[in-house]
Amino acid sequence: MTPLLRIAAVTGQEFRIARRNRWAVLATVLMTVFALALALFAIGQVGQTRTDTLTLTAASLATLAVYLIPLLALLISYDALAGEIDRGTLALALATPLGRAELFLGKLVAQCLVVGLAILTAFAASVLLVAATTGVTGPGLLAWLRLGLTSLALGAVFAALGLLISVGARRTGTAAALAVGVWLVFVVLYDVALLGAVIAAGDSGFTTDIFPWLVLANPADAFRLYNLVQLDGAPVAGIDGLARTLPVPPAAALVPLALWAVAALAGGLALIRRLVP
């Protein structure tokens, strides 16, 4: 059996397990409910803004996705390897011709597929609702295409981080605590700390010269800013207001996503090669 077939076999098995994960089901339901609620809110704004309904919904979901997609990806991936170590099944898997890198990559692809399925379910439901009520426009569909593709990228980044945590922690309880901590840091505490730094710095050069780059260094913020900067007329406030004055071309905001994905993947592969189950 070739390496690709072994990776595909791991992916298929892990996907069947992950899609039954109660956290994945719950997060998919919550994401769908929130997406439909935001679509209904945007439909209610018809005629009150210059932005079409689909674009307005995409802008709202770009902010919501920052919270839910990383959480979903971390919750379904944190025990993918740590759980097997706890149950003693990882040693059995590694006793086969399956390589360690093949195992890691197969699990990562499966986690990304589960996250992608959740994103597709939630986003498709809201698009169908908007299309059935107010119709769709070219710019709106383009905004949704950008949002969908970058949401998949964001999910892949945090799925890779979750697997990195899983192989590094080696215990399910420790991995769970670290996963929650990573989510809090990237999604909540990072922005709070930056806003506090801006207030403390006042009118110094920090706000104009350093602050934008620190925001873009966070993959969650980079995802959100990239999507908002493309949406003319979409309401923005707080850190999101930086989308109107990015110091780099909009496409460059995607670079942090790629760098974090590569770093998490490289770190996970390095750790699993040294892992003693």
N, C-alpha and C positions, 0 to 999 in steps of 0.2 A: 504494500500500500504506500502510495506516495505521500510526502508531507502535506500537500494540499488536501488530499482525501482524509488524512488523519485530522487535520484542522476542521474540515467540514463535518466529520463525525462528532467531534467534541462540540462544535457549534450546534448541531442538531439536537444532541442530548441535552446540552445546557439550555437551549431555547425552550425545550419542552418543560424543563424544570422551572425556569425563570418566569415563564408566562403564567404559571400557577401560583407564583409568589403573591401572597396577600397584599404586600406593600405595592407591588406593581399594579394589581387590580384596583386597589383603593386610590392610588395616585392617578391612574387613568380616568377613573370615574370623576375624581375631584377636578382634574384638568378639563375634562369635557364639560362639567357643570359650569365652571368658571368661564370657559370659552363661550358657551351659549349665553351666559349672563352678560358678558361683555358685548356680544353680538346684539343682544336685545337692547342694551343701553345705547349702542351706536345707532341702531334702527330708530330709537326714540329721538335722536339728535338730528334726524333728517330735516334739512331746511334751515337749521340753526348754525351750521358751520360750512365753510367752503370745502372741507374735506369730504370725499365720498365715504359711504358707510363701510365698505370693505377696508379701505385704508385706515379709517379711524379705529376699526376693530383690530387691525394688525398692530397699530401703535399701542393700543392697550395691552394686547397679548404679548408684545415684546417685553413689557415690564413684568407681566405676570409670569412669563416663561422663565425669567431669571430666577424666580423663587422655586417653581415647581419642577422644572426639568433637572437641575442639579440634584435636588432632593430625591427625585425618582431614580436617577442614575446611581446615586450613592447607596440608596436603600436596597437595590436589587443586586449590587455588586460587592458590597463590603464583606459578605460571608462566602463568596464564590470559592475561595481557596481556604480561608480560615476555617470555614465550616467543615471542609473535607479533612483538614488537619485534625480538628477536634473529633471527628467521627472515625478517623483512622483509614479513610478511603483513599486519601491522596497517595499513600505509599503503594497501594495496590495499582493505582493508575500509572504511577511512575515505574512500576515493575514491568510494564508492557513496553513494546517498541515505541510508544508515544513519547516524543521529546518534550522537555519542559517548556521550551518556547512555543511549541505547537499547542500544548495544553493552555498556556496563557492566552495565545492569540485566538484559539477557538472559543474560550470563555468570553473574551472581549468582544468578538464579533456577535456572539449570542446576546450579550447585554445591550449592545448597540441596537440590535434588531428589536429587542423588547421595548427599549426606549423609543425607537422610531415608530413602532406600532402604536404606542400610547399617543405620541405626538400626532400621527396621522389621524387617529380616531377623533381626538379633540378638535384639531384644526378643521378636518373635513366636516364635522358636525356644524361648526359655526359658519363655515363658508356656505354650506347648503342652506342654512337658515337665512343668511343674508341674501343669497341668490334668489330664494323663493319669495322674499318680501320686497326688497328694493332693487334687485338686480345687481350686476357686477360691471365693473369698468376695467379697461386695460391697465391703468395705473394700479388699481386695487389688486388685480390678479398678479401683477409683477411684485407688488409689496408682499403678497402672500407667498409667492415663490421664494423670494429672498428670506422671508421669515422662516419658512419651512426648512430650507436647506441649512441656514445658520443654526436653527434649533437642533437639527440633527448633529451638527458639528459640536454644539455646546454639550449635548447629551453624551457624545463620544468622549469629550474631554473629561467629564466627571465620571463616566464609566471607567475610563482608564485610571483615574485617580482612586476610584473605589477599589479596583483590583490591586493597585499599588499598595493601598492601605491593607487589603486583605492578606497579601503575601508578606507584607512587612510585620503586621501585628501577630499573625499566626494563631490568634485566639479570637473566637467570635465576639465575646464581650468587649475585648479591647478594640477590635475592628469597628464595632458599632459605635463606641464612644468617640473614636477618632473620626468616623464618617460624619457624625453629627457636628463635631468640632470643626471639621473642614468646611461643612456647609455654612455654619455660623460665621466663620471667618470670611469666606469669599463673598457671601451673599448679604450679610448683615453688618458685621463688625467693621469690615474694611471700609465701607462707605461712611459709617459713623465716625471712624477715626479720621478719615480724610476731611470730612466736614468740620470736625473739631480742629484739625490743623489749619484749615482755611480761616476759621474764626480767630484762632490764636495768632496767625500770621498777619491778619489785617490787610493792609494795602501793599505789602511787600511783594517782591518778585516771585515768591512761592506760588501765588495764585495763578499767575500767567505763565511762568516758566517751568515749574515742576509739577504742579497739581494735575494738569492734563495728562502728562505721561504716567503718573502714578495711577490715575483712573484707568487708562488704557492697559496697564500691566495686569489688571484683574480680568480674567477671561469672561466673567459674567458681565462686567461693565462694558467691556469691548463689544460683546454681542449686542447689548442693548443700544449702545451708542451707534453702532453700525446701522442697525435697522431704523433708528429714529432719524438719523441724519438724511436718510433717503426719502423721508416722508414729509413733503412740503405741507405746511399748515397744521401738522399734528401738534397737539398741546404738549409742551415739555416744561419741567420745573426741576429745581434742585440740581443735582449732579447731571441729570438728563439734559439740562440746558446747555451743557458742554457740546452736545450734538450739533449745535448751530455754529460752533467756533472750533472745530477739531483742528489741531495743529498739523495734521497729516491728511492725505487723501482718504476718503471714506473706506476704500478697499484695504488700506493699511491697518485699519482697526481689526481686521480678521487675522493679522499676523500673530497676536498673542494667543489666539485659539490654537493655531497650528503649533506654536512653540510649546504650549502647555501639554498638548496631546503627545507630541514627540518626547518631551521630558518624562511624562508619566509612563509612556510605553517603554522607554529605555530603562527607567528606574525599575519598573516591574519585571522586565526581562532579566535585568542584572540580579535582582533579588531572588527570583525563582531558580536561577541557575545555581545559586549558592544555598538554596533551601535544603535542609535536612528534615524530611517529614517525620 
